[in-house]
Amino acid sequence: MKRLLEPTEDVVVNLLRLANTKLPADIGWALEAAAGWETGEIARTQLGAIMENVKKAEHLGIPMCQDTGIPVFYVRGRFDSSIASKIAEGVRKATASIPLRPNTVDPLTRENQGSNLGDGMPVIHYIPADVDYTEITVLPKGAGSENMTRLAMLNPADGVEGVRRFVIDSVLDAGGRPCPPSIVGVGIGGTSDRCVEMAKEALLAPLDSDNPDPVLAKMEEDLFSALNSSGLGPMGLGGSTTVLGVRIRKACCHTASLPVAVNIGCWATRRASARITSDGVEYSQGAVL
Amino acid sequence: MRTLRTPLSEDLVRSLRLGETVYLYGPVVTGRDEMHIRALKLSGEGSPVPSGIEGSVLYHCGPIMRQNGDGSWSVVAAGPTTSARMNKLEPEMIRRFRIRAIIGKGGMSKDVAEAMREVGCVYLAATGGAAVSLADGLGACKGAEWLDLGMPEAMWRFEADRLGPLIVAMDSEGGSLYERVAESLVRDRRGLPARPLSGRRGRPGR
């Protein structure tokens, strides 16, 4: 979908509307496949309710989930420092017009300003690149799944098996709380902060894209089948669809460290991107980063 | 599948069986962390709480609401929130206000199950994220209390009109689907040790 050049604030509103009202196609396909293999009545009821809801939300143009999350932004390409305030303004407008639920509060007083803005919000990650466009990607992240985030600073001796164990335990201990069938984002390596960032970035890789690293691709497959053999199932009520996908990113780390982070995305892992060039804006939901 | 009219009687609640699918019609109120805290604080001080909490169906939900030109409210999206956050508050809430049903997602603790067994209350699992369908089922908004808590945390009143599907996931006899699933959970189909070498948090054992 290509449009004429629009102010960045409006691009942000469009992005938040697209992400919140329309599930990315790859996740829709994964849900359909899951509904095909599930046999339990309760699990099938859950998947049926999810798919019906996705259709209604898209048709009516309203958010598929009331937890429209904390919008996490990734800005890639060419940009200047004015982009932060433009994104913030877009969030304010989107909160009122879509509408989004005002989720942002002071962590201690719990005061809610009603705009999804406030100290440190929204979260924006910057990735400068030598290209002739600006790409803004948004990942609205709900608290049910975000609250299940885990970081482990493993010992190098724990190795691949330790990583595997930590991911499986993190997902199964979360139970029905992150709204499974979920998408599991995993970060391996880096520093503690970078590791958690990678786990979240991993959620931006579409389920139908191959991990470019064959070792990680194999780990993803192994974890996918281990988790779906667990019996946790949709909403933690039992079944054979606990996850729709596992996506892993890695970075090098200190010789004495083995950081692993798990950031779970609910079934409604929402994403949308806008590529802004000198002659227009192109929207998509196939973010990779 | 059963359709139930709220408020629910204790007898009816005690007749609900684990795994049953139900749809609700009638009054439902929403409440999350802050609503629980305030209701318990006021009642602890001997102050009155808003009508509609006593004997209610309490939905763990922070909806997206839209205010209409005439000041009334309409629900836009209203799926369940994670119930486990209210684990510490719920036993007292159930006992004090004779809550008959809790709607939420993810299930609740053994302490909550015990209060549910004592009072006659069930836990109904709604599909997480199915916010548009569930908003349809919530029907008309009949007002709000404690709007100063913010839109998600306020107590909203609804007249449910086929709210569901809801699964009886914890019954009034202490039974729980979540517990059943947890007991049969396969941690690793390869049968390797259930925890990483250095402990579940990846820290050296101590």
Interface residues (C-beta under 8 A of the other chain):
Chain A: I42 T45 Q46 A49 I50 E52 N53 K56 A57 L60 I62 P63 M64 C65 Q66 D67 T68 P99 L100 R101 P102 N103 V105 R110 N112 G114 A143 G144 N147 A152 M153 L154 N155 A157 D158 E161 G162 R165 F166 I168 D169 L172 G175 G176 R177 C179 S225 A226 S229 S230 G231 L232 G233 M235 G236 L237 G238 V260 C266 W267 A268
Chain B: G19 T21 E34 C61 G62 P63 I64 R66 V76 A77 A78 G79 T81 T82 A84 K105 G106 G107 A125 T127 G128 G129 A130 A131 V132 S133 L134 A135 D136 G150 M151 P152 E153 P165 I167 A169 L177 Y178 R180 V181 A182 S184 L185 V186 R187 D188 R189 R190 L192 P193 A194 R195 P196 L197 S198 R200 R201 G202 R203 P204
